[in-house]
């Protein structure tokens, strides 16, 4: 009974119902946007619970910036959807939203920054968003109050601007109610209980709601909500300050509103606020401030619309940079300094989607830029909840990119770095070093760390390339060829001519067994289930026929399988498979053995010769064929050996206990002395796989592509008996015919190589995009995969690829550039001369 509760005029709290389809926890702009989108799409029984009032937390005090620009690829779609939604929200809901769209300009004041803008232009060219590289003259015309001394160029997005976060949330709330969602506040969630049928009991002081699914959208309370069900979400509140000035006569005199500017070297944003200016800096990782006590002790009870003490000293150098860039600021008075909490994940990207290890628990948390993301993420998540698959690829915000290795220390170190690096130059192949190494290192890390340049993959350290005397060592990022270019060529040659060893321990590794294991895999994968002692490449497809994942599947014993995926998709793939097992009621279990197994791959023409010295098992081609797997002992160490190699050369992947990695590696290196064995890293591996025409998940295929356009027909068995997920959709796609397909290009470049996501041109128009690329050390020219319309996909077709502001001539060639070792061996047996 609510009779003894205090009465709230705004809305007297009541649950209204004790059952819901979806309960959203948190009434900031993200949670309210999700409620709006679910209800608008027709979902009945959407309930949002907010513990104090809508916008409490981070929404109400946000600066409200909206921009089409994002350095990534997939998130551009989120930004674009948000802006388009905000443009028509007032008309739809009758609520004003205070949306200003004067455009925005990112300022380049160094030559490297100009390169970055050119790099970003080719990545934006194949997206519908307007983005222009503009001259200093154009910058000054758009923002006449700028000191032009340092300005070399601008990156201009018309349509950018800012919105009032409170009004935006209220308009979304009005829309959500109009379509039938219930928004209840103040109602605090006090506990969450999962039931055996996958549903949830949501406990509140006003009673219990039973829900089919829950969505944690609790902002900086998200950690506290996660803890209720035993999860440690890697989130931390940071202090962000922005400053508002009084009226400035020069601003007041302007006829049109100034565009938002982002002075990247000064590391701040600045926009017009009425007749004054508002600017917000991102201070360096040494100076910025985290609210670490909230992580250890939880958010103080009752914190809602409070702010922190402001601290202008902390941002003084940015204030000075802003005064130099916009001199009228010098005479202005600061009337308001807002210092409030914003939630950061380790990499600043939010965590959005279903969470591995808990059924029907979804998250929309960790938003460092909640205002621009709210609209698009509400739609993205709503579509995923209703359709059972993500509407497009957004792997970078998958909550399952983090795991047990993301400790509080790691999260804090990364949040500091990410905040401080907000406006750093975004190079290709970027590495960031805070919080590394994590506790998740391969058995070989200590042995190899001083010999190579390591890359970070899902918590692991993995060698990118190795040092030799005379090399310029270390991490030297560049938009052009840099210090690793020649060493990678050397490693390429090592594998093609002799034999190389690479640490592949970061692979995601699962064991599947049980009476229904064969039936399960037959329904999960588009390929046939491999026989005992065999391995194949298999794809999990979504219901609409997109490529959700690519794994290698090996049947080690009858009904017992090992599944292997890339490091970045370990928990992403595991969640999908676990979900299939529960929904389908399969008698099968899956165990994640990623952290306890090491993997070494030995590849190159002498691979067999070297490994044969360490075992009595016959490794000859007749006895151990391509794509076979078996258990054997190498130098008395137990391994599961698979004859497969992403290099496309003769090779084996050797799966073993992590504690055996060092002895196994040492034995192999010792055995290969005469053959001239050496290490190689992932950069050389990438060059080798591209020359063989091997696709990579996340580049050539993902949730935006179907396997037919990606050229994966060989692995898709539409005629197999099992009705695998996506089969019916694929049949329809095949019937309708493809609109585009993946092609293979060589490019005539100079000191720059493609790496993926660049614009492909034909006749003065952008017609497609590259998916990955590199320098081919075999052909001595650049090589790339790209998607283009069917009518431009024939071998011999001339196209252009835009790199750093220049269009380079490209030609579609027959793939692969280099035949794989098994194919070469087969042709030799027939007496033909294969092309290397």
Residue, then its C-alpha position, 0 to 999 in steps of 0.5 A: x500500500x502506498x498510503x504512508x509513502x511521501x506524495x510526489x507532485x510530479x508523478x505519484x509513484x506506482x508500478x501500475x502493472x506487475x508484469x512487463x515484456x521489457x523493464x528498462x532501468x534508468x531514465x536518462x536520454x538513452x533509457x528513455x530513447x529505448x522506451x520510445x523506440x520499443x513502444x513505437x515499434x509496437x512492443x506492448x508492456x514496456x516499463x521504464x523505472x527511474x529512481x529519482x527523476x528523468x535526466x538525473x545523473x549525466x543527461x541534465x548537465x550535458x553540453x548537448x553536442x550533436x555531430x555526424x562525425x565519428x572516426x569509426x565506421x559503424x558509429x557514423x550510422x548511429x550519429x546520423x540516425x540520432x540527428x535525423x530523429x532529433x530534427x523531427x521529434x518536435x513535430x512528432x511529439x509536440x515538445x520543443x527540443x532546442x535543436x540548433x544546427x549551425x554545423x561544426x568544424x574540426x580545426x587542423x593546425x599541424x600537417x599531421x592533422x591535415x593527413x588525418x582529415x584526408x584519412x577521415x575523408x576517404x572513410x566518410x566518402x562511402x557514407x551518406x553523411x556530408x563531410x568536407x575538407x575546407x580551406x582556411x578561408x572557408x573556415x574563417x568565413x564560417x567562423x569569423x571570430x577565429x584567430x587564423x594564425x595556426x589554421x591549416x584546414x577544417x573538417x566541416x560537417x553541415x547539420x551538426x550542432x547542439x540540443x538541449x538534453x533535458x528537452x530532448x529527453x522530455x520529448x522522447x518521454x512524451x513520445x514513449x507515453x504516446x505509443x504506450x510505454x510506462x515511465x515510472x519514477x521515483x521508483x528505485x530497483x532494489x534487487x534483481x532475481x533471475x528465474x529458471x525460465x530466463x525471466x526476471x523478477x525486478x524488486x522495488x519498494x512498491x512491489x515486484x515486476x516480472x519481466x521477460x527481459x531487463x535492460x540496464x540503462x542506469x548511467x553511472x549507477x550501471x555498476x551498482x545494478x550489475x553487481x546485483x546479478x554478480x557482474x562487474x561492469x568496467x565503468x568509471x565516472x570522470x569529471x568533465x567541466x565546461x564553462x559558459x560566458x556572459x554576453x560577448x558583443x561580437x557574438x551578439x552582433x552576428x547574423x547567424x549562429x557560429x558553427x561548433x568548433x573543435x580545436x584538436x590541438x587545444x583539446x576542447x570544443x567551443x560553441x555559441x550559447x545564446x549571445x556568449x560562448x560555451x567551451x569544454x576541454x578534455x585535459x590530459x590523463x595526468x590532470x583529469x579527475x576520476x571519481x574512483x570512490x564511486x567504483x569502490x563504494x558505489x554512488x552516494x545514495x540520493x545523488x541525482x541532480x548534483x554537480x562536483x566542485x569546479x576546478x578551473x586550475x585543472x583546465x587553465x592551459x585549455x582556457x588559454x588555448x581557447x583564448x588564443x584561438x578565439x580572442x574575444x574570449x579574453x574579454x568575456x566573463x565566466x558566468x557558469x562552470x559546470x563540473x559533472x560526472x560522465x561515465x566512461x568505459x575503458x575505450x569510451x565506447x558504450x556497451x550495448x546489447x545482450x550480455x554473455x553469461x546471463x539470460x535476457x539481460x541487456x545493457x545500454x551503458x558506458x555512454x561518454x557521449x550519451x546525447x548524440x548516441x541516445x537516438x541511434x542506440x535506442x533504435x539499434x537496441x530496439x531492433x535487435x530486441x525485436x528482430x533477434x539480431x543486430x540491424x547492422x554491424x556494431x561489434x565495437x560496442x558489444x558489451x562482451x568485448x570486455x571480460x574477467x581481465x578488465x579489472x578496476x585498475x585497468x578500467x581506471x587507467x584506460x578511462x584516464x587515457x581515453x579522456x586525455x586522448x579525446x582529441x589525439x591524432x587517430x592513426x591507422x593501427x593505433x596502439x594505446x599503452x595504459x593498463x597493459x599488460x593485463x593479467x591475460x598474457x600468453x605463456x610466451x609473453x615474457x619470452x617475446x616482449x623485448x623482441x617485438x612490437x606487441x599489439x593489444x587484442x581482447x586483453x592479450x598481448x600479441x606480437x605484431x612484428x619482430x626486431x632485428x639489429x639495425x631496425x628502428x624499434x618501437x611504436x611509430x604510428x603513421x598514415x604512410x609506410x613506417x618503421x615496420x614496413x621492411x621488417x614485415x617484408x622480411x617476416x613474409x619472406x621467412x614464411x614463404x621461403x623457410x619456416x616461421x612461428x607465430x603465437x596465436x594464443x589469443x584465439x577464442x577456444x571452446x569445447x562442445x560436447x553432449x548427445x546433441x552436439x552434432x545436431x546443434x552444430x548442424x543447425x548453428x553452422x552453414x557448413x557441414x559438420x566435419x567428420x571425426x579427425x577433421x576440421x573445417x571453416x564454418x559460419x554462423x549466420x543470422x536469421x536474415x542471412x548475415x555473417x554473425x561469426x566465422x569459426x574453425x570447427x574440429x571433431x576431435x572425438x565422436x561428438x566432441x568438438x573444438x571451436x576456434x574464433x578470433x580473439x575479438x569475438x570470443x564472448x560475442x560468439x560464445x553468447x550466440x551459441x549458449x543462446x542457441x543451446x538454451x532456446x533450442x533445448x539441445x543436450x549439449x554443453x559448451x566450455x570456454x577454454x580460451x585462457x587455459x590453452x596456448x596456440x603456436x602456429x608453425x608455417x612455411x615450406x620447412x614446417x613439416x621437416x622441423x616438426x617431424x624431428x620432434x615426433x614419431x607420428x608420421x606428418x607426411x602429406x599422405x598420412x596427415x592431410x590438409x584440414x585433418x586434426x589429431x592428438x600427438x606429442x611433440x618433444x613429449x608435450x601433448x598437443x592437438x595439431x590441426x593442419x591448417x594455416x591462415x598464411x596459406x602455406x604448409x603449416x600446423x596450429x598446435x593447441x596445448x596447455x598454456x603452461x607448456x607454451x615455453x617448452x614447446x616454443x623452445x623445442x620447435x626453435x631448437x629443432x628448426x636451427x638448420x632450416x633457419x626458423x624464426x618468429x613472425x607476427x600478425x602484420x606478416x600474417x595479414x599480408x600472407x592471408x590477403x595474397x591468398x584471398x582469405x577473408x577475415x571476419x570483421x572486415x570482408x564479412x560481418x553482420x552487414x554482409x551475406x556470405x554469397x556477396x562475400x564470396x564464401x559459397x564454398x563454405x555454405x551448404x544450402x543443400x544440406x538437410x539441416x535447416x540451419x539459421x539463415x538458410x531460408x533467407x539465403x535461398x531468397x537472397x540467391x534467388x533475387x540475385x546479388x547487388x554487390x560483391x567482394x572483389x580483389x584489387x591491385x593498386x598503383x600507390x606510392x608511400x601509402x597502402x590501403x587498410x580497409x574502409x576507404x572509398x572506391x571511385x569510378x567515373x568521378x563517383x564513390x561506388x564502394x569501399x575497401x574492406x582490408x588491404x596491405x602491401x603485397x610483398x610478393x607482387x610488390x604492389x598494394x592489394x585490397x578487398x573491396x565491395x563494388x556493384x555487380x556491374x563493376x565487378x569483372x576482372x580487369x575493371x579499372x577503378x580508383x581507391x582514395x588514400x590520403x586525399x588522392x585517387x590511385x588507379x586500381x584494377x580488379x584481378x583474379x583471386x588469389x594472387x598466390x595459390x595456397x600450398x595445398x592447391x599448389x601441391x595438388x597441381x604439381x601432382x597433376x604435372x601443372x606449374x602453379x603460380x606462386 
